[in-house]
């Protein structure tokens, strides 16, 4: 699932590649045997009519969402869910077979380049809204504090922790409390802070809260830097059953919860 660093890299890439280009056409791509679920609350014809002839003015990240204001005054909102993504191509020759197979939506620009919204699991959502009016988009309208923004202060974080009855893992991944953190980065934050994921937020000491607060932006910024440099994310290497903890060399524990797993080191995390 794309998390904050992934979406931030997409934002930076798309600003460089597509902002200002006229959108010549929009196409919803049908896969045999699958319903088109990507476009929300609008028909393909209505979406095409509203988008064609406009241009993306900017790309703005809010948590895991990507918001693309148009020159028309409306905004396209991309919610990637588990496997959605945006890929930019200058020509058909650049498109790998997998992107062609998983494409759900295509924006073609006047210079012949194009943007594909790909989503192998067919769970991602694309909305068209009046600029800034996100009330009908569920969690986006209730999004919590941006962990890389100026509002993410220690006092604000202490308030979030003190008001929570959840586990630390659930608190960090609650998008209505802190925006953009998912399974990968929450596991890395807790490992570095030395806190086990099933601890209740209310059990944390002030020292632990302060360490957790400092670690969150540190891990996210490091994730962004790794991706921007094209390096493999080392944060993924220890997140597997039987892997060794990067700090103590002890065996990492994998806990299955619903459809996901979380990973932690019993020796390093208390």
Beta strands, then each sheet from edge to edge (+ up, - down):
strand 1: 23-28
strand 2: 60-62
strand 3: 65-69
strand 4: 74-79
strand 5: 84-89
strand 6: 103-109
strand 7: 114-119
strand 8: 125-130
strand 9: 145-146
strand 10: 178-179
strand 11: 253-257
strand 12: 260-264
sheet 1: 1+ 6- 7+ 5-
sheet 2: 2+ 3- 4+ 8-
sheet 3: 9+ 10+
sheet 4: 11+ 12-
end
